């Protein structure tokens, strides 16, 4: 596989993940282990070593976050991402890849408390693919979520609560395959929790439409408690792209069970994103309920491209939810923040 072809496919996959363009034919072939909020949209660096192609993407970000409530949690941080893929084609034409993603964060925070100083986390996976699909093993718990989720907002927008509460363990195995406009994916973790998703995408006229659905069977442990809830959740997303404008709508229902602490949750999220020249803008909102208790969030994101790979980014993010169930606090969040950063990606 030539570096040029690798570059083209990687760029399409990354741009598609951001909702800028659509490359549906590649969705089942490229794998990203970046489940974080920030991802690079630039052409990756690629080179060949014998029969192996190395592809590198990365990002550095310097966010300054201002607490708009009382200023008590104003802080500056540093974030660095890198993903390296080594891929080749076997004599039987199977494509194999070893994928590594790492992220460094100067301070990992929970509310106003620093819970990890100078934290480095990483994901590693091995994939093997051909006409029958792609099988994966490793830290693949987020691949179905990434395929079926709503698009991330521009700049430093971060919409809270826009996912099911239940999470899979990091380690597991996965599989995804394409049948025409359909992409099917599944992940099973080390504790036999699982995530199943389906995506349908096809252009019609001068518009591109994407529909996705996901079923998740997993567990949720609220912060600050030892209580674990078994969860079953169904979520769906509808999306339309017209030119440089994207609109999407997501909805979900989730059952949380733990003895007498059972609770039902439903939510709706929606947003729009547009790009005009060097300026990208996104607006998003979320509303949900857990046993009649509200969860509300909103996000406004702006990205201004300064040069290739270099951008100035702003995000205004609001989130509020306080939910108690049988003496267990399921969620306790109250944030109103503005985040400004200079970002470079490659």
VOPAGU-2260 file (C-alpha; in pm, 1 decimal, decimal comma):
REM VOPAGU-2260
SITE   aa  ch    i         X         Y         Z
SITE  UNK   A    0       0,0       0,0       0,0
SITE  UNK   A    1     154,6     328,9    -109,4
SITE  UNK   A    2     200,2     619,9     133,1
SITE  UNK   A    3     -19,1     834,0     -92,0
SITE  UNK   A    4    -309,5     592,1     -67,1
SITE  UNK   A    5    -263,2     563,2     309,1
SITE  UNK   A    6    -263,7     942,3     341,8
SITE  UNK   A    7    -578,0     979,5     134,7
SITE  UNK   A    8    -768,0     716,8     330,5
SITE  UNK   A    9    -653,0     846,3     668,8
SITE  UNK   A   10    -747,3    1204,0     586,1
SITE  UNK   A   11   -1095,3    1102,0     470,6
SITE  UNK   A   12   -1151,9     895,7     784,1
SITE  UNK   A   13   -1039,8    1176,3    1015,8
SITE  UNK   A   14   -1239,7    1442,7     833,8
SITE  UNK   A   15   -1546,5    1217,9     831,1
SITE  UNK   A   16   -1513,9    1170,7    1208,6
SITE  UNK   A   17   -1534,0    1547,8    1249,4
SITE  UNK   A   18   -1840,4    1582,5    1029,1
SITE  UNK   A   19   -1661,2    1785,8     760,5
SITE  UNK   A   20   -1685,3    1543,7     467,4
SITE  UNK   A   21   -1819,0    1193,7     418,7
SITE  UNK   A   22   -1605,1     893,3     319,8
SITE  UNK   A   23   -1841,5     601,4     393,4
SITE  UNK   A   24   -1643,1     345,5     194,2
SITE  UNK   A   25   -1354,1     376,6     437,2
SITE  UNK   A   26   -1536,6     358,8     767,2
SITE  UNK   A   27   -1499,1     -16,2     808,3
SITE  UNK   A   28   -1130,3     -15,4     712,5
SITE  UNK   A   29    -963,2     257,3     922,0
SITE  UNK   A   30    -944,8     223,0    1300,6
SITE  UNK   A   31    -884,2     501,6    1552,7
SITE  UNK   A   32    -818,0     440,0    1921,9
SITE  UNK   A   33    -868,0     807,1    2006,6
SITE  UNK   A   34   -1180,7     815,3    2222,8
SITE  UNK   A   35   -1094,9    1158,8    2365,0
SITE  UNK   A   36   -1248,8    1497,0    2282,7
SITE  UNK   A   37    -960,6    1623,7    2065,0
SITE  UNK   A   38    -852,5    1472,5    1733,9
SITE  UNK   A   39    -628,2    1583,6    1448,2
SITE  UNK   A   40    -782,3    1673,9    1111,6
SITE  UNK   A   41    -454,9    1726,8     926,8
SITE  UNK   A   42    -289,3    1492,3     678,6
SITE  UNK   A   43     -86,7    1235,2     874,2
SITE  UNK   A   44     283,3    1176,3     826,9
SITE  UNK   A   45     352,9     849,6     644,3
SITE  UNK   A   46     658,6     651,5     542,8
SITE  UNK   A   47     744,3     297,8     433,4
SITE  UNK   A   48     990,3      61,7     601,3
SITE  UNK   A   49    1009,9    -238,2     371,9
SITE  UNK   A   50     656,9    -380,2     344,8
SITE  UNK   A   51     533,5    -185,7     650,3
SITE  UNK   A   52     369,4     156,9     625,4
SITE  UNK   A   53     395,9     384,4     930,1
SITE  UNK   A   54     130,6     653,3     974,3
SITE  UNK   A   55     156,0     921,3    1244,6
SITE  UNK   A   56     -98,0    1178,5    1362,5
SITE  UNK   A   57     -67,6    1408,7    1660,4
SITE  UNK   A   58    -198,7    1714,6    1838,5
SITE  UNK   A   59     -87,1    1957,9    2109,2
SITE  UNK   A   60    -328,3    2191,8    2287,1
SITE  UNK   A   61    -281,8    2460,0    2555,7
SITE  UNK   A   62    -626,4    2526,4    2705,8
SITE  UNK   A   63    -699,5    2806,2    2951,6
SITE  UNK   A   64   -1025,3    2727,4    3131,8
SITE  UNK   A   65   -1215,7    3000,1    3316,6
SITE  UNK   A   66   -1482,2    2914,9    3573,5
SITE  UNK   A   67   -1771,9    3149,0    3491,9
SITE  UNK   A   68   -1953,3    3070,8    3818,8
SITE  UNK   A   69   -1711,8    3216,8    4075,1
SITE  UNK   A   70   -1363,5    3184,8    3921,3
SITE  UNK   A   71   -1254,0    2918,7    4172,4
SITE  UNK   A   72   -1154,4    2666,1    3903,0
SITE  UNK   A   73    -963,2    2882,5    3656,7
SITE  UNK   A   74    -660,0    2689,1    3531,1
SITE  UNK   A   75    -418,2    2642,5    3240,1
SITE  UNK   A   76    -325,4    2296,1    3112,3
SITE  UNK   A   77    -132,7    2115,2    2841,9
SITE  UNK   A   78    -266,6    1824,6    2633,7
SITE  UNK   A   79     -76,3    1612,7    2383,5
SITE  UNK   A   80    -213,8    1330,6    2162,3
SITE  UNK   A   81     -31,8    1092,8    1929,5
SITE  UNK   A   82    -145,7     793,4    1724,7
SITE  UNK   A   83      96,8     566,8    1540,7
SITE  UNK   A   84     -17,4     290,1    1306,2
SITE  UNK   A   85     209,8      24,8    1155,5
SITE  UNK   A   86      24,8    -161,1     880,1
SITE  UNK   A   87     102,4    -409,6     607,1
SITE  UNK   A   88     -63,3    -657,6     372,9
SITE  UNK   A   89      -2,8   -1030,6     413,8
SITE  UNK   A   90      50,7   -1267,7     116,9
SITE  UNK   A   91    -314,9   -1374,3     145,2
SITE  UNK   A   92    -414,7   -1004,6     108,7
SITE  UNK   A   93    -529,0    -967,8     466,6
SITE  UNK   A   94    -451,0    -620,4     604,7
SITE  UNK   A   95    -288,3    -617,0     948,1
SITE  UNK   A   96    -221,8    -314,5    1165,8
SITE  UNK   A   97     -75,2    -243,3    1507,7
SITE  UNK   A   98    -224,5      79,4    1643,2
SITE  UNK   A   99    -101,4     285,9    1938,6
SITE  UNK   A  100    -267,0     597,4    2082,9
SITE  UNK   A  101    -126,3     796,9    2374,3
SITE  UNK   A  102    -243,1    1110,0    2554,5
SITE  UNK   A  103     -59,8    1329,6    2805,6
SITE  UNK   A  104    -262,0    1566,3    3025,7
SITE  UNK   A  105     -89,7    1797,7    3271,7
SITE  UNK   A  106    -384,1    1778,7    3517,0
SITE  UNK   A  107    -680,9    1541,6    3509,1
SITE  UNK   A  108    -967,5    1706,4    3696,6
SITE  UNK   A  109   -1292,9    1601,0    3857,1
SITE  UNK   A  110   -1506,5    1907,5    3920,3
SITE  UNK   A  111   -1266,3    2147,4    4096,6
SITE  UNK   A  112   -1030,7    1877,7    4226,8
SITE  UNK   A  113    -711,5    1760,9    4053,6
SITE  UNK   A  114    -736,1    1380,5    4062,9
SITE  UNK   A  115    -421,2    1310,2    3858,0
SITE  UNK   A  116    -109,2    1522,6    3811,1
SITE  UNK   A  117      83,2    1478,5    3484,2
SITE  UNK   A  118    -126,8    1182,8    3365,3
SITE  UNK   A  119     -39,9     969,3    3061,7
SITE  UNK   A  120    -289,1     718,4    2923,0
SITE  UNK   A  121    -271,6     498,9    2615,4
SITE  UNK   A  122    -460,2     246,5    2401,8
SITE  UNK   A  123    -310,9     -37,1    2196,4
SITE  UNK   A  124    -484,5    -269,2    1950,5
SITE  UNK   A  125    -411,5    -519,8    1675,1
SITE  UNK   A  126    -642,4    -542,3    1373,0
SITE  UNK   A  127    -673,1    -793,5    1089,4
SITE  UNK   A  128    -905,9    -721,5     799,3
SITE  UNK   A  129   -1012,6    -832,7     454,8
SITE  UNK   A  130   -1332,5    -856,4     246,8
SITE  UNK   A  131   -1497,4   -1035,5     540,6
SITE  UNK   A  132   -1448,4    -733,8     770,3
SITE  UNK   A  133   -1202,5    -629,1    1040,5
SITE  UNK   A  134   -1131,1    -810,9    1368,0
SITE  UNK   A  135    -964,1    -625,3    1653,9
SITE  UNK   A  136    -816,4    -706,9    1994,2
SITE  UNK   A  137    -683,8    -477,5    2266,2
SITE  UNK   A  138    -813,7    -149,6    2408,3
SITE  UNK   A  139   -1107,6    -135,0    2167,9
SITE  UNK   A  140   -1394,4     -52,2    2405,2
SITE  UNK   A  141   -1478,3     276,9    2230,8
SITE  UNK   A  142   -1485,6     184,2    1862,0
SITE  UNK   A  143   -1863,3     128,8    1839,2
SITE  UNK   A  144   -1928,6     451,5    2027,6
SITE  UNK   A  145   -1702,7     642,3    1786,3
SITE  UNK   A  146   -1880,4     498,3    1481,6
SITE  UNK   A  147   -2232,9     574,6    1601,9
SITE  UNK   A  148   -2198,3     894,6    1807,0
SITE  UNK   A  149   -2299,7    1250,2    1723,5
SITE  UNK   A  150   -2018,7    1461,2    1578,5
SITE  UNK   A  151   -1794,0    1650,4    1815,2
SITE  UNK   A  152   -1840,2    2026,2    1832,3
SITE  UNK   A  153   -1595,6    2281,5    1692,7
SITE  UNK   A  154   -1316,4    2445,2    1891,0
SITE  UNK   A  155   -1339,3    2365,5    2260,8
SITE  UNK   A  156   -1709,0    2277,8    2268,8
SITE  UNK   A  157   -1781,1    1976,7    2490,1
SITE  UNK   A  158   -2144,6    1873,3    2536,7
SITE  UNK   A  159   -2189,9    1698,9    2872,5
SITE  UNK   A  160   -2413,5    1390,0    2921,9
SITE  UNK   A  161   -2426,9    1316,7    2546,7
SITE  UNK   A  162   -2373,4     942,0    2592,5
SITE  UNK   A  163   -2505,6     651,4    2792,3
SITE  UNK   A  164   -2375,4     622,7    3150,1
SITE  UNK   A  165   -2269,7     258,8    3117,5
SITE  UNK   A  166   -1907,6     194,1    3018,2
SITE  UNK   A  167   -1712,6    -109,3    2900,0
SITE  UNK   A  168   -1375,2    -214,8    3037,4
SITE  UNK   A  169   -1073,8    -112,2    2827,3
SITE  UNK   A  170    -965,0    -459,7    2713,0
SITE  UNK   A  171   -1167,0    -671,3    2475,0
SITE  UNK   A  172   -1227,3    -778,1    2119,4
SITE  UNK   A  173   -1422,7    -623,8    1835,8
SITE  UNK   A  174   -1541,0    -674,2    1480,9
SITE  UNK   A  175   -1686,3    -450,1    1211,7
SITE  UNK   A  176   -1785,5    -506,9     852,0
SITE  UNK   A  177   -1943,0    -316,2     562,7
SITE  UNK   A  178   -2233,4    -428,5     342,9
SITE  UNK   A  179   -2289,1    -153,1      88,1
SITE  UNK   A  180   -2410,8     154,0     279,7
SITE  UNK   A  181   -2436,8     -45,9     604,5
SITE  UNK   A  182   -2159,7     -79,0     864,6
SITE  UNK   A  183   -2204,9    -325,8    1151,4
SITE  UNK   A  184   -1981,4    -326,3    1458,3
SITE  UNK   A  185   -1956,8    -506,5    1792,2
SITE  UNK   A  186   -1726,8    -504,8    2096,7
SITE  UNK   A  187   -1710,7    -747,0    2392,3
SITE  UNK   A  188   -1495,9    -656,7    2693,6
SITE  UNK   A  189   -1313,3    -877,7    2944,9
SITE  UNK   A  190   -1620,6    -887,1    3174,6
SITE  UNK   A  191   -1856,0    -993,1    2891,7
SITE  UNK   A  192   -2019,4    -651,7    2865,7
SITE  UNK   A  193   -2089,8    -565,3    2504,2
SITE  UNK   A  194   -2164,0    -284,3    2259,6
SITE  UNK   A  195   -2338,5    -336,8    1922,6
SITE  UNK   A  196   -2388,5     -69,7    1658,9
SITE  UNK   A  197   -2512,3     -21,5    1304,0
SITE  UNK   A  198   -2459,1     275,1    1070,3
SITE  UNK   A  199   -2637,0     353,8     744,1
SITE  UNK   A  200   -2500,6     632,9     527,8
SITE  UNK   A  201   -2576,0     727,6     168,8
SITE  UNK   A  202   -2588,3    1053,8     -29,1
SITE  UNK   A  203   -2919,3    1152,3    -187,8
SITE  UNK   A  204   -2909,2    1437,1    -436,0
SITE  UNK   A  205   -2687,9    1711,4    -293,9
SITE  UNK   A  206   -2722,3    1595,5      66,5
SITE  UNK   A  207   -2562,3    1321,0     269,5
SITE  UNK   A  208   -2763,7    1129,0     528,8
SITE  UNK   A  209   -2638,6     915,1     816,4
SITE  UNK   A  210   -2845,2     705,6    1057,8
SITE  UNK   A  211   -2698,1     503,9    1342,9
SITE  UNK   A  212   -2826,6     286,0    1626,8
SITE  UNK   A  213   -2645,7     132,1    1923,8
SITE  UNK   A  214   -2728,3    -113,3    2202,4
SITE  UNK   A  215   -2505,2    -120,7    2511,9
SITE  UNK   A  216   -2505,3    -375,7    2796,3
SITE  UNK   A  217   -2254,1    -263,2    3060,2
SITE  UNK   A  218   -2205,9    -118,8    3409,8
SITE  UNK   A  219   -2198,7     227,6    3570,4
SITE  UNK   A  220   -2026,3     326,6    3895,2
SITE  UNK   A  221   -2108,0     683,8    4007,8
SITE  UNK   A  222   -1813,3     898,2    4115,1
SITE  UNK   A  223   -1746,0     884,1    4488,3
SITE  UNK   A  224   -1941,6     561,3    4549,5
SITE  UNK   A  225   -1875,0     188,1    4547,7
SITE  UNK   A  226   -2223,2     110,2    4414,6
SITE  UNK   A  227   -2225,2     -45,2    4068,2
SITE  UNK   A  228   -2530,5     -39,0    3843,8
SITE  UNK   A  229   -2598,1    -281,4    3561,5
SITE  UNK   A  230   -2714,5     -84,8    3259,5
SITE  UNK   A  231   -2893,8    -157,7    2934,9
SITE  UNK   A  232   -2919,2     126,8    2687,7
SITE  UNK   A  233   -3039,4     199,9    2336,9
SITE  UNK   A  234   -2936,4     514,7    2148,5
SITE  UNK   A  235   -2980,5     647,2    1794,6
SITE  UNK   A  236   -2850,9     937,5    1584,0
SITE  UNK   A  237   -2977,1    1101,6    1266,4
SITE  UNK   A  238   -2753,1    1335,8    1065,3
SITE  UNK   A  239   -2774,5    1544,0     748,1
SITE  UNK   A  240   -2486,8    1719,8     569,9
SITE  UNK   A  241   -2549,9    1988,4     310,0
SITE  UNK   A  242   -2236,1    2154,1     176,1
SITE  UNK   A  243   -2034,1    2271,7     474,7
SITE  UNK   A  244   -2331,7    2256,4     713,0
SITE  UNK   A  245   -2413,3    1961,7     938,8
SITE  UNK   A  246   -2718,8    1904,7    1157,9
SITE  UNK   A  247   -2775,5    1604,7    1382,4
SITE  UNK   A  248   -3013,7    1473,3    1646,0
SITE  UNK   A  249   -2949,2    1200,5    1902,2
SITE  UNK   A  250   -3173,0    1027,0    2155,9
SITE  UNK   A  251   -3130,3     748,0    2407,9
SITE  UNK   A  252   -3296,0     540,9    2679,2
SITE  UNK   A  253   -3109,3     365,9    2960,8
SITE  UNK   A  254   -3207,6     133,0    3246,3
SITE  UNK   A  255   -2987,5     130,4    3557,0
SITE  UNK   A  256   -3035,3    -158,9    3800,7
SITE  UNK   A  257   -2884,6    -219,0    4145,0
SITE  UNK   A  258   -3126,9    -389,2    4381,7
SITE  UNK   A  259   -3374,7    -128,7    4504,2
SITE  UNK   A  260   -3182,2     154,6    4339,6
SITE  UNK   A  261   -3322,2     104,2    3990,5
SITE  UNK   A  262   -3362,5     411,1    3770,0
SITE  UNK   A  263   -3470,3     492,4    3414,8
SITE  UNK   A  264   -3300,9     761,3    3205,4
SITE  UNK   A  265   -3387,5     919,8    2872,4
SITE  UNK   A  266   -3225,1    1206,2    2684,6
SITE  UNK   A  267   -3224,2    1407,4    2360,8
SITE  UNK   A  268   -2924,6    1592,4    2212,3
SITE  UNK   A  269   -2909,4    1810,0    1901,4
SITE  UNK   A  270   -2663,9    2037,5    1729,7
SITE  UNK   A  271   -2541,0    2208,0    1418,5
SITE  UNK   A  272   -2198,9    2279,6    1273,0
SITE  UNK   A  273   -2091,8    2507,3     987,6
SITE  UNK   A  274   -1760,0    2601,4     828,8
SITE  UNK   A  275   -1708,4    2926,3     636,4
SITE  UNK   A  276   -1354,5    2975,9     510,3
SITE  UNK   A  277   -1119,4    2972,4     810,0
SITE  UNK   A  278   -1402,2    2985,2    1065,6
SITE  UNK   A  279   -1588,6    2685,8    1211,6
SITE  UNK   A  280   -1887,0    2724,2    1445,8
SITE  UNK   A  281   -2098,0    2471,6    1637,5
SITE  UNK   A  282   -2402,1    2498,7    1867,4
SITE  UNK   A  283   -2533,1    2204,0    2073,4
SITE  UNK   A  284   -2788,8    2134,3    2342,9
SITE  UNK   A  285   -2894,7    1840,1    2562,0
SITE  UNK   A  286   -3191,8    1764,0    2785,4
SITE  UNK   A  287   -3259,9    1445,5    2978,7
SITE  UNK   A  288   -3424,7    1304,2    3287,9
SITE  UNK   A  289   -3343,0    1035,6    3544,0
SITE  UNK   A  290   -3654,7     949,5    3745,1
SITE  UNK   A  291   -3795,1    1301,7    3686,2
SITE  UNK   A  292   -3466,2    1473,0    3780,0
SITE  UNK   A  293   -3329,5    1696,5    3503,6
SITE  UNK   A  294   -2989,5    1689,8    3332,0
SITE  UNK   A  295   -2919,3    1990,3    3108,9
SITE  UNK   A  296   -2616,2    2094,7    2906,3
SITE  UNK   A  297   -2523,6    2329,4    2621,1
SITE  UNK   A  298   -2206,9    2403,9    2424,3
SITE  UNK   A  299   -2090,1    2671,2    2181,5
SITE  UNK   A  300   -1765,3    2613,2    1991,1
SITE  UNK   A  301   -1556,8    2836,0    1761,6
SITE  UNK   A  302   -1241,6    2743,0    1570,3
SITE  UNK   A  303   -1036,1    2993,5    1369,8
SITE  UNK   A  304    -768,1    2847,8    1141,7
SITE  UNK   A  305    -445,3    3048,9    1167,6
SITE  UNK   A  306    -228,8    2830,1     941,5
SITE  UNK   A  307    -209,7    2469,5     831,8
SITE  UNK   A  308    -260,2    2267,1    1149,6
SITE  UNK   A  309    -259,5    2577,5    1373,1
SITE  UNK   A  310    -584,2    2717,0    1513,4
SITE  UNK   A  311    -732,6    2933,1    1788,1
SITE  UNK   A  312   -1023,3    2768,4    1970,3
SITE  UNK   A  313   -1297,8    2881,9    2204,9
SITE  UNK   A  314   -1560,8    2683,4    2390,1
SITE  UNK   A  315   -1848,7    2793,9    2615,3
SITE  UNK   A  316   -1982,3    2491,1    2804,7
SITE  UNK   A  317   -2267,1    2460,2    3053,6
SITE  UNK   A  318   -2381,7    2150,2    3243,6
SITE  UNK   A  319   -2609,6    2091,2    3541,6
SITE  UNK   A  320   -2746,4    1771,1    3695,4
SITE  UNK   A  321   -2802,3    1652,3    4051,2
SITE  UNK   A  322   -2967,1    1312,1    4078,1
SITE  UNK   A  323   -3010,6    1100,8    4393,5
SITE  UNK   A  324   -3163,0     755,2    4400,0
SITE  UNK   A  325   -3212,9     562,2    4727,8
SITE  UNK   A  326   -2928,6     748,0    4903,8
SITE  UNK   A  327   -2696,4     703,4    4604,1
SITE  UNK   A  328   -2589,3    1011,8    4409,6
SITE  UNK   A  329   -2602,8     906,5    4045,4
SITE  UNK   A  330   -2484,2    1239,9    3910,0
SITE  UNK   A  331   -2366,4    1568,0    4062,3
SITE  UNK   A  332   -2243,3    1822,1    3808,3
SITE  UNK   A  333   -2266,5    2200,9    3790,7
SITE  UNK   A  334   -2033,6    2374,5    3545,4
SITE  UNK   A  335   -2025,4    2698,2    3350,6
SITE  UNK   A  336   -1689,1    2733,5    3178,1
SITE  UNK   A  337   -1512,6    2915,4    2897,5
SITE  UNK   A  338   -1206,0    2748,5    2741,6
SITE  UNK   A  339    -962,0    2923,7    2509,2
SITE  UNK   A  340    -664,1    2749,8    2349,7
SITE  UNK   A  341    -404,5    2752,2    2074,4
SITE  UNK   A  342    -388,9    2410,3    1903,4
SITE  UNK   A  343    -151,5    2252,7    1658,4
SITE  UNK   A  344    -226,0    1921,8    1485,6
SITE  UNK   A  345     -32,9    1711,9    1237,7
